[in-house]
Amino acid sequence: MNLISNSPHGNGIYTFINKKDKLIIKSSLTKTGIASLKRELSGYQWYFNVENNNNYNNSPIVSFSNDKYHRLCIQLFSGQTGNSNLSLSANYLLILKAFEHYVSIWPTKKDVFVPLHGDFSVGNIIYNKEDIVIIDWEHFENNSAPWGFDLVNMLYESVYFSMVPKNKLSISNEKYFLLLRNKISELLNDVPN
């Protein structure tokens, strides 16, 4: 078992990979980390139980918790995570694929709050030839955001990384920003009442 993440952003969560058993194991001893892992468990449960998410129904998630410790064991999915640090132009096709997946999974109804991933980015999605899997549900909140909020988050995070280090978008990235912004607008217009 190898440590792959050591309390990033001071969240108190330690993430290990167990390649032999094909598991990602997250654990925490802090109140903040335990709360995040409980939200993550709720997020995975919601995600894997969505009717349209046919490829990952009944995915094994094992959780252990007491007042001072929480451990979450998640199936290791095949594929590669996207790289959030790349520009809009480099990530354009991955972002479109994420948008399509979001549309197929999230409940669609205007004026009703829907589940929020809270950190929807290409870095929190595993891409493979058949499908994609959204991971890292630590910021999950059920019925807490308007439909499409996570899409806007993904776009603006991508804009941020596209602006580093020049503090402005290149002409190419401006083009991809407009294409993706228009795609979100189109998707929002298609959400039924």
NORCOR-V968540 format. One record per backbone hydrogen bond with DSSP energy under -0.5 kcal/mol. CO is the residue of the C=O (numbers start at 0). NH is the residue of the N-H. Records with the same first field share a line. If there is no record, write none. Layout:
CO->NH ; NH
//
This chain:
1->16
4->6 ; 14
6->9
7->10
11->28
12->6
13->26
14->3 ; 4
15->24
16->1 ; 18
17->21 ; 22
21->75
22->17
23->25 ; 73
24->15
25->71
26->13
27->69
29->33
30->34
31->35
32->36
33->37
34->38
35->39
36->40
37->41
38->42
39->43
40->44
41->45
42->46
43->47
44->48
45->49
46->49
49->52
51->53
52->55
53->56
55->58
59->74
61->72
63->70
65->68
68->65
69->27
70->63
71->25 ; 73
72->61
73->23
74->76
79->126
81->83
82->85
86->90
87->91
90->94
91->95
92->96
93->97
94->98
95->99
96->100
97->101
98->102
99->103
100->104
101->104 ; 105
106->108
108->111
113->143 ; 144
115->140
118->120
120->123
121->81 ; 124
123->134
124->81 ; 126
125->132
126->79
130->127
132->125
136->139
140->115 ; 143
144->113
145->148
147->151
148->152
149->153
150->154
151->155
152->156
153->157
154->158
155->159
156->160
157->161
158->162
159->162 ; 163
162->166 ; 167
169->173
170->174
171->175
172->176
173->177
174->178
175->179
176->180
177->181
178->182
179->183
180->184
181->185
182->186
183->187
184->188
185->189
187->190
191->109
//
